Amino acid sequence: MDEMLGMEHNGNRLHVLVIEEDEAMRSACMEIAAQRGFSAEGLPEAGNAQQLLRSHTVDLLLMELKASRREGLQLLEEVKALKPDTAIIVMTSSTTIGSAVEAMRGGATDYLTKPFLMEELGTVLERAAHQRQVSGASRSLRERLRTSGGAGNLVGRSPEMDKLYRILAKVAQSHHPALISGEPGTGKEMVARTIHAQSENASQPFLTVDCGAFAPELIEHELFGYVKGAFPGALRNAPGVLASAERGTVFLDEIGQLTPDLQGKLLRVLQEKEIRPAGATHRIPLHARILAASSVDLAAAVTKGTFRKDLYYRLNVVTLRIPPLRERRSDIPLLATHFLDRMSRESGENYTLSDDALRSMMDYDWPQNVRELEGAIERACTMSSGPVIHMGDLPTQLQNHELELRREASSQMHKAQSAVQPGAMPRVTTLAELEKQAILSTIKQLKGDKLLAARLLGIGKTTLYRKLKEYGISENVSLDTVDPMNGTSAYRRM
């Protein structure tokens, strides 16, 4: 990594344009950009931005989205038309996530909710620099995937996905086997297709074998092939997937489902770089790249003796772990926007999410991950009576989850009010105590993510940290195990 993250690898500074009406805020943003190695200039309003964009190189635009939003959204469209490679970060004083989603649908790549910490701005700028410095990571990958024949796009700008993009960009340039791990619905095949699309052999075949979908003998014939007469019913030669892929990619999904015998045969093929079809006396050279995936922990399977250790290490040259959706909740608005846009194109209806629907989606854990989110959006668009999707349009499991959260909050409040000494006057919960319970409960539900909690609560980050300080909780303490009723549970140091 370059010492100054605003520097590109060729030594040129990335140029940041700050559009902010408040002079003090504009100057502070420019100063933070300069400290990170960017060159920066600022404008008080969007009126002169178009002329500057035509005559200057602007790598990153940091712009204020005012309450009316019309002028800012119009500028977003103009920037994407004039400079499609420019990364756009929106600053909004709105207390709803919905406005940020609307901006991202207009072309923004990230957003900050005022008031924000200058350190947070620095992190967002650094993220934009990383995206340019590491092979155009996320943007390049998404654009290449659109032409790769894959179903949909890799979507996400969270730190967890940025890490995956960086590893993926490097893996795509090699020919070694790689292991892709992740829970069901996280997009393991999508990552495999992206690796293939980014490789030098992208024009070659990409073939998939679901190792858990067929009987062992069928999987063996599918992988290694057979010759005519090898067994009853073998009326012709069949080369098998490993040979048919030529110099392309073979994706072995759920490889942990292979029997020990097939694991041994696959290991020999990888070691010897040769394939022997069933019934054949000759061998076929292996030129294809092998990518394998599993939704179970293969390392644990090795310990249990259900997966061969030598095959595991042969495949595990590089491991790409896809984070579950609950670990990257900040990507939910982006994914929702992506699926809404697709549904809008298909139906001609300009769908959007209400604030209560989006908040419910942010609270939900999504056990089936991105696949479940995609299905929820499709169902909601189908059930909706208009362009705005409300809570009642979402699938039953999300509505039930929202009701359960409300019941739990009500129950906790009732217990707190009922816990009085015999003979004593009933204790009345003050507004300040209710506020404290709401803040700590939200942070706990979000596994300690304070910035996301502030957005969902509709308060600024500065306000949230001030409240935590009033409760005697310092910023370097994780609150994911906090007791919302008293705020004094066992905290874990970051």
N, C-alpha and C positions, 0 to 999 in steps of 0.2 A: 504494500500500500504506500502511496506517496505520502510524504510527511505533511504536505498541505493538500487536503482532500479536494480542494477546489481546482487543483491542477490536473489537466489531462496528461496522459503518458507522453505526449509529444512536447510537454513543457508549457503549453498555452493555458492561460487561466480560463475557467468557465465563467461566462458573463451572466450576472444576475441583474434583472430589472425589478425594482420594488415600486409598486403603485400603492400609495397609502396617503390618505388625506392628512392625518395627524403628523406634523413635522417631527415631533420627538420620537414617535413610533417608527417613522420612516428612517430616521437617522440611526436608531438602534438596530433595526433590521440590516441596514447597510453595513454597520460596524461589525455585527456578528458574521455577516457574509465575508467581510474582509479578513476577519480573524481566522476563518476557515480556508483562506487561500483563494477566494473568488474575487473577481473584479465586480464592482457593483455601482449602479447609479439608480436614482429614484425620481419618480414623478408624483405630484400630489393628486392627480386624477387620471382617468383612463382616456380622456379626450385626445391627448397628443401621443398616446402609445402606438397607435397604428402607424403613424409616420416614422416613429423611431424604429419600430420593428422592421419596416421596409428597408431602412438605411443602415441598420446595425445588426450584428449577430447577437441574439439573445438565447442563451442556452437554458435559462431557467427564469420563469416569471413568478414573482411573489406578489399577489394582488389582493386588495381588500374587496370583499363582497358585501356591499352595503345592504341595508334593510330592504330596499326596494328590489334589489338584485337584478333588475332588468339590464342596467348598463353593464354590470359585471358579466352577466351571462352572454350578452351580445359580444363583449370583448373576447370571451372564451372562444366563441365560434369564429371570430375573425382571426385570432391567434392560430387556431388549429388549421385554418385555411391558408394563412400566410406562412406559418412556420410549424409544420406538423411535428417536427422533432423537438420542439420546445416543451420542456416539462413545466407544468403549471401547478402552483400551490396556492390554494385559496385561504385567505384569512377572513373569518366571519365572526361577528358578534352575536349571531343567532344562537338561541339556546336549544335548538332542535338539530338532530342528526339529519333530518330530512332535507334541510337546505344544503348540507354538504353532499348528500347523495345527488341532489339535483345538479349541483356544480360538476360532480364527477361524470354525470351523464352528458354534460356539455363539453367534456374534454379535460377536466382537471385531473391531475394524477395524485394529489394528496391534499389534505386540508388541516388547518389549525383553527381552534376555537378560542377567541379572545375571552378573557386575558390568558395568554400562554407564557410559559417560562422561556427565556432566551436560550436556555440549554435545549429545550424541545425544538426550537427553530433550528438550532445548529444540527441536531440529529436528523431533521428532515432534509436539510441541505446536504449533509453528508450522504444520506441515502440516495439522493439524486446524483451525486458525484459517483458513487459506487456503480450505479446503473450504467453510467457512461464508460467507466474505467474497466469493468469486467465484461468485455465483449458485448456491450450494449445490453446487458443481462436480460432483465424482464421484458423490456420493449421488443428487443430483437427476437427473443424466444416466442413471444406471442405472435409477432408478425410472421415468423417462419412457420409456426404451427398452423396458421390459417391456410397455408398452401400445402400442408403435408398430408392432407386427407384425414386428419384426426377429427374426432367428434368434439367440437367446442374448443375452448382455449384454456391455457393455464392462466389463472387470475389470482392476483394477490400481491400486495406491496408491504406486507408485514415483515418485520425483521426475520421471522422464521422462513418466510418464502424467499426473501432476498438471499439468505444463506443457501437454500436449495438451488436457486438460480445460479449462484456462483459455482457450486460444485458441479451442477449439470452442464454448464458451459465448458468446463474442463474435461468432464467425462466424455462429452460428445466428440472431442478431438482425439480420443484414443480408440484402440480396438480391443481392449481388455474386457473380459466379462464384468458385469456389475450386478449388484443385488439391490432391488428396490423394496423397501419395507414400508408398511403403513396399514392402518385399519381399513376395513371394507368401506368403499365409497370415497376414499381420499384422492383417487385418480392415479393409480399405479401404472395402468396402461397408457394414460395420457403422458406421464413422464417418460415412459419408454418410447412412445412415438416422437416426443420432442427431442430426445437424444438422437434418434435415427434421423429426424429431419434436420438436425444441426450438424450431422456428420458429413464427411466427404463422400459417403456412399448413399446419400439421401435418395438418389434416383433408383437405387436397387430395391428389391422387395422388402416389405415389413410384414412378417408372418407371425401369427399368434397361436399358441397352443394352451388350452386350459387343462392343466394336468389333473384337475379333480373332476372333470366333466365326463370322462369315459372310463371303461374298464381298462386294466393294465395292458392287456394284449393289444387293444385298439390304440392306446397311447404309444406303445412301442412301434407299431406299424406307422403311426402318424409321424413320429419323430425320425425313425431310422429308415423307413421304407421297406420294400420287399421286392423280390423278383418273381416272375411268373412261375407258378408251380411250387412256391415255397410252402404253401398250406392249401387245404381244400378251399376252393373259391378264389384263389389268387390267379386270375385269368390274364393278368398283364403285369408289366413292371410298374412299380410305383416308387419314385425316388425318395419320398419323405420330405418333411419340412426342412430339416437341416441342410439337405442338398438343394432343395428347390429355392431356398433363399439366396443362393449364389453368394454374392459379396454383401448382401444386405443384412438385416437384423432378424433374429428369432427371439420372440418374447415368450418365455415360459412362465405363465401365470400360475400362482398357487403351487410352486414347485415342491413344497413340503408334502404334497399329496402323492408324490411318486413312491412306488414300492421300493424296498431296499434293492431288489434285483435291477430295476430300471435306474436307480441312482448309480449303481455300479457301472452299468453300460454307458450312461451319460458321462460319468467320470472318465472312462477310457477314451471316449470320443474327444473330450476336451484335452486330455493329456497327449493323445497321439495325433490329434488334428485330422482324423480319418473316420469315415462312417462305413459300417458294414451292414448293408440291408439284409433282412431275414432271407435265408436261403441262398445268399450270394457267396461266391468264392473270391470276389474282388472287393476292393475298398475304394471309397470315393473321398477325395480331399475335402476337408471342412474349411470353407472360406467365410462363412457367416459369423457375425458377432452374436454372442449369447447374452441376453438380458433376462434376469430371473426376478420374480416377485413373490412375496408371501405376506399374508395378513397375520400369520402366527410368528412367534419368536423362534427363528431357526437356531439361534444359539442355545436356547432352552431345549429345543428338540434334539440337538447334538448331545447335550448333557443327559437327556432321558434315553438316548440311544435309538431314537426314531428317525434321525437324519444323519447321514454319514459325515463325519468330521472332515475327511479329506475333500469331499465334494463341496462342503460348506466353504472351506478356505480357498478352493479353486474358483468358486463363484464370487466370493466376497473380496475381490480385489479392491473394489470401491463400494461403499454402501450409501445409498441415498434414502434418507428417512423423510417421508412426507408427513408433516405434522397434522394431527386431527384438527377439525375445525374449531373445537373448543379451546385449542391452544393458540389460535390466531383469530380471535373474535373481531379484531379491527378490520379483517378482510370481508366480513359478512356484508356490510353495505356495498362493497365493490362487487361481490359475487351476485348479490341480489340485483344490482343495477345491470350486470351483464346478462342475467337470465331474463330480466324484465325487458331489456332492449330486444332480445331475440323474440320473445313473445309478442312484443309490439310490432316487429317487422312481419311476423307471420299472420297476425290478426288485423293489423291496421289501426289498432287501438293504442293510444299512448298511455300505457299503464304506469302508475306510480304508487308508492307505499305510503300509507298514513303513518304518523309518528308512533301510534300505539302498536301497529303491526310490526314496525321495524324494531321497536324496543323489545317486544316479545321475542322476536327472532334473535336479538342480541343476548337475551337471557337464557335461551334454550341451548342445551348441550349438543344437539345434533349427533346422536349415536351412530347414524349411518353417513355422517359427514356431508361432503359436497353433493353427493348423489341424492341424499334426502332433501337438502336445501333446494336443489333443482326441481325435484318433484313437488315440493311445497309451493314454489313459485308457479309452476305450471297448473297445479290444482287451484291456487288462489285466483289466477287469471281466468280460469274456466268458470269458477263459481261467482266471481265478482259481477255485480250488476252495472258497473260503470268503470271508468278509468282509474279510480282510487281504490286500492285494496285495503280493506279494513280487517280488524282482528277476527271478525266472524267469518272471513273468507279463508282463513288459514286452516290447515289440517287439524283434525281433532286433537292429536297429541300435543300440539302447541297451545291450543286453547285450554286443554286440561292442565298443562304445565303452568300456564298463567294463573288459572284459578287456584292451583295448589300453592303457588307462591303467595297469593293474596290471603289464602286461608292460614298459612303459616305466619304471615305478618300479623294477621288479626289475632291469632292464638297467642303469639308472643306478647302482644300488647295487652291482651286480656289477663294473661298470667301475671304480668308485671303489676297491673292495677289491682289484682286480687290478692297479691302477696302482702298482706297486712297483718300486724300483730292482733291477737284476740282483744277485743274491746277498744281497739284503736280506730280512729276515723279512717275511712277508705282513702287510699293514696291516689291523688290525681296526677296523671302524667302531664307534665308541662310541655309546651310547644318545643322548647329547647331539647327536652329529652326525646321527644318524637323525632326531631330532626337528627339527633345523634344516632338513634336507632336506625333511621333510614340510611344515613351515610355509611355506617359500619356494616349494616346488612348488605348493602349494594356492593361494597368492596369485597366482602366475604364471598358473595355469589360470583364475582368476577376473578376469584383466586388472587386477590391482592392488586389487581390492575387499577391504580388510582386515577390515571388519566382517563381511561375509558369510563370509570365510575363517575367522574366529574361530568363527562359529556351526557351520560344517561340521566344523571340527576338534574341536568340543566343549570349547573353552576360552573364558574370558572375554576381553573386549576389553582390559582392563587387563593381563592376562597376556600377550596377544599383543604389545602395544606394549612391554612390559618385555623380552620376548624379542628383539624387533627392535632395541631399544636395546643389548642385550648383543651383538648381531651387528654393532654399529656402524652401524645404519641408522636415520636419523631419520624422524619421522612425516611430514614434508613431502616425502618422496621416493616416487615411483611405482615399484612393484616389478613392473610387468607385463612387463618384459624381463629379469628377474633370472635368473641361472643358479643353479638349486637346489643344484648340487654345491658351489659355493664362495661364493655370495652376493655376488660382487664384479663382476657384469656392469655394463654401462652403464646407470645409473639415469637416469630423466628427472625433472627437477624439476617439481613440481605447478604 
